[in-house]
C-alpha cells in the first residue's frame, strides 16, 4: 500500500513561514509536519510514500537527502503551480490498484485498517475520511426571549462533516479523473456515478492551515498532547 502525500502547494495562508519554507516543512516538535503525517501512517504499518512536491521543492528534497527513516520515499516534482488534483494525477504511474492519499498538513488519529476495510466493503472509487466540524468561534445559547443560557467554546457541530483529507482510492479512479482541483473538480465530477463514500471518523483532526494553527499544534506537542498518535499506539 502506497500513500500519495500532497506537499507542493505554496501555503499562502501560513505566511510569514511560507515565504521561506514550503508549508509541509513547518515544524512540530522539531520535525516537519510532513514527517509527522508520515509517522501516522508508518506507525500503523504503511511505509511506502510518494511525496508530490512543487513550491520550494529543493527544501524538501534536501531534507530527505541522506536521511533514512526505514520507509520507502519517492519524491515527485509535479510543478510549483499544479493544483491538488493534478498532483495526484502526476503520481498515477507510481501507485498500485488501491492506494491512500492525504495532504501534508493534517494530523488525525484515524484507524487506517478500519478505513481501508470500509473502502473495500463499499467498493467505490474513493473513500473520503470526514470528521465533525469544529467551530472556530465560541457560540451563544439563548432561550426564545433572548436570555443567554450558556456559552460554548468552539463546539463540535456533529450535524456537519468536513473532509479530513485521509483518502483511499482505487486506480480505476483515473479513468474518471476530470479537472485540476481535487475538492472543486475531481470529487464533484464523481458524484453522478455514485463513485464516492465517506468514512465518518469521530476522533481527533487538526489541519495546519495558518501560522496560528502551527503555534497551536506546537503548543499541544510541547504539553505532551499528541492525540494524532492514539490510533498508532493501539495498532
C-alpha positions in Angstrom: 0.0 0.0 0.0 1.4 3.4 -1.0 0.4 6.8 0.2 0.5 9.9 -2.1 1.2 13.0 0.0 0.4 16.4 -1.5 3.3 18.6 -0.4 3.7 21.0 -3.3 1.4 24.0 -2.5 2.6 27.5 -1.6 0.7 27.6 1.7 -0.2 31.4 1.4 -2.4 31.3 4.5 0.6 30.2 6.6 2.6 33.4 5.8 5.1 34.5 7.0 6.5 31.0 7.5 5.9 30.0 3.9 7.8 33.0 2.5 10.9 30.9 3.2 9.6 27.3 3.8 7.0 25.2 2.0 4.2 24.6 4.5 4.9 20.8 4.8 8.2 21.8 6.4 6.7 23.9 9.1 7.9 22.3 12.4 6.0 20.3 15.0 8.3 19.3 17.9 11.5 19.7 15.9 10.3 17.7 12.8 8.4 19.0 9.7 4.6 18.4 9.8 5.1 16.4 6.6 7.1 13.8 8.7 4.6 13.9 11.5 1.9 12.9 8.9 4.1 10.2 7.5 4.6 8.9 11.1 0.8 8.4 11.4 1.0 6.0 8.5 4.3 4.4 9.4 3.2 3.5 13.0 0.2 1.7 11.5 2.4 -0.3 9.1 2.1 1.8 5.9 5.6 2.8 5.0 5.7 3.5 1.2 5.3 7.1 0.3 5.0 9.1 -2.9 5.5 12.7 -2.0 4.3 15.2 -4.6 6.4 18.3 -4.4 6.4 21.7 -6.1 6.8 25.0 -4.3 10.3 25.3 -2.8 10.8 21.7 -3.6 14.6 21.9 -3.0 14.0 22.3 0.7 12.0 19.1 0.9 14.5 17.3 -1.4 17.4 18.5 0.8 15.7 17.3 4.0 15.2 13.8 2.7 18.6 13.5 1.0 20.8 11.1 3.0 18.2 10.5 5.8 16.9 7.1 6.5 13.5 6.6 8.2 13.1 2.9 7.4 10.5 4.0 4.9 10.4 3.9 1.1 10.0 7.6 -0.1 9.7 8.6 -3.7 9.8 12.4 -4.3 7.9 13.5 -7.4 8.1 17.1 -8.8 4.6 17.8 -10.0 5.2 21.6 -10.6 5.0 24.7 -8.4 1.7 25.8 -9.8 -0.1 22.5 -10.0 -3.4 22.1 -8.2 -4.3 19.3 -5.8 -6.0 17.1 -8.4 -3.1 17.5 -10.8 -0.6 16.5 -8.1 -2.3 13.1 -7.6 -2.7 12.7 -11.3 1.1 13.2 -11.7 1.8 10.3 -9.4 -0.6 7.8 -11.0 2.1 5.6 -12.5 3.7 5.0 -9.1 0.6 3.6 -7.3 -1.0 0.1 -7.2 -4.6 -0.9 -7.7 -5.5 0.6 -4.3 -3.7 3.5 -2.7 -4.0 6.1 0.0 -3.6 9.8 -0.3 -3.5 12.8 2.0 -2.4 16.3 2.5 0.9 17.2 4.2 -0.6 19.3 6.9 -3.4 17.4 8.6 -3.0 15.4 11.8 -5.6 12.7 12.6 -6.0 9.6 14.8 -8.0 7.7 12.2 -7.5 3.9 12.2 -6.2 3.1 8.8 -7.1 -0.5 8.9 -10.7 0.3 9.6 -10.6 3.0 6.9 -9.3 0.5 4.3 -11.8 -2.2 5.3 -14.6 0.4 4.9 -13.3 1.3 1.4 -13.1 -2.4 0.3 -16.6 -3.1 1.7 -18.2 -0.3 -0.2 -16.4 -0.8 -3.5 -16.3 2.8 -4.5 -13.6 4.6 -6.5 -12.7 6.7 -3.5 -13.4 6.9 0.2 -13.0 10.3 1.9 -12.5 10.4 5.7 -14.8 13.0 7.2 -14.8 14.5 10.7 -17.4 16.6 12.6 -17.0 20.3 12.0 -15.4 22.2 14.9 -16.5 25.8 15.0 -13.6 28.3 15.1 -15.8 30.5 17.2 -17.4 30.2 20.6 -21.2 30.1 20.4 -24.0 31.6 22.5 -27.1 29.6 23.5 -30.2 31.6 24.4 -33.9 31.0 25.0 -36.7 32.2 22.8 -36.8 35.6 24.6 -33.1 36.2 24.0 -31.9 35.4 27.5 -28.4 33.8 27.4 -28.3 30.4 29.0 -24.8 29.2 28.1 -21.5 29.8 26.2 -19.8 27.0 24.4 -16.1 27.4 23.4 -15.6 26.2 19.8 -18.2 23.4 19.9 -18.2 20.4 17.7 -21.1 20.6 15.2 -22.0 17.0 14.6 -24.7 17.8 12.1 -21.9 18.9 9.7 -19.0 16.8 8.5 -15.9 18.1 6.7 -13.2 16.5 4.6 -10.3 15.4 6.8 -8.0 14.6 3.8 -7.3 10.9 4.6 -8.3 9.2 1.3 -8.3 5.7 -0.1 -8.6 5.4 -3.9 -8.7 2.7 -6.5 -6.5 3.2 -9.5 -9.7 3.0 -11.7 -10.4 6.5 -10.5 -8.0 7.9 -13.1 -10.4 6.7 -15.8 -12.9 9.2 -14.5 -10.5 12.0 -13.5 -11.6 15.5 -14.5 -10.2 18.9 -13.6 -7.3 20.2 -11.7 -8.6 20.7 -8.1 -9.4 17.7 -6.1 -12.2 19.2 -4.0 -13.9 21.5 -6.6 -13.4 19.4 -9.7 -12.4 15.8 -9.3 -14.6 14.7 -6.5 -17.8 16.6 -7.6 -17.5 15.1 -11.0 -17.7 11.6 -9.5 -21.0 12.3 -7.7 -23.3 11.4 -10.6 -21.9 7.9 -10.9 -22.2 7.4 -7.1 -18.4 6.7 -7.0 -17.7 8.2 -3.6 -18.2 7.1 0.0 -17.2 8.7 3.3 -15.8 7.1 6.4 -17.0 9.1 9.3 -14.3 9.4 12.0 -15.5 10.9 15.3 -12.0 11.5 16.6 -9.1 14.0 16.5 -8.3 16.1 13.5 -6.5 19.3 13.1 -5.1 20.9 10.0 -2.1 23.3 9.9 -3.7 25.9 7.6 -2.3 29.0 9.1 0.6 30.3 11.2 -1.8 30.3 14.2 -2.5 26.6 13.6 1.2 25.9 13.7 1.5 27.6 17.0 -1.4 25.7 18.5 -0.1 22.4 17.3 3.4 23.2 18.6 1.9 24.1 22.0 0.0 20.8 22.1 3.2 18.9 21.3 5.1 20.7 24.0 2.4 19.9 26.5 2.6 16.2 25.6 -0.8 16.3 23.9 -0.4 14.2 20.8 -3.8 12.7 20.1 -2.9 12.0 16.5 -0.8 9.2 17.8 -3.6 7.3 19.5 -4.6 5.1 16.6 -0.9 4.2 16.0 -0.4 3.2 19.7 -3.5 1.0 19.5 -2.5 -0.6 16.2 
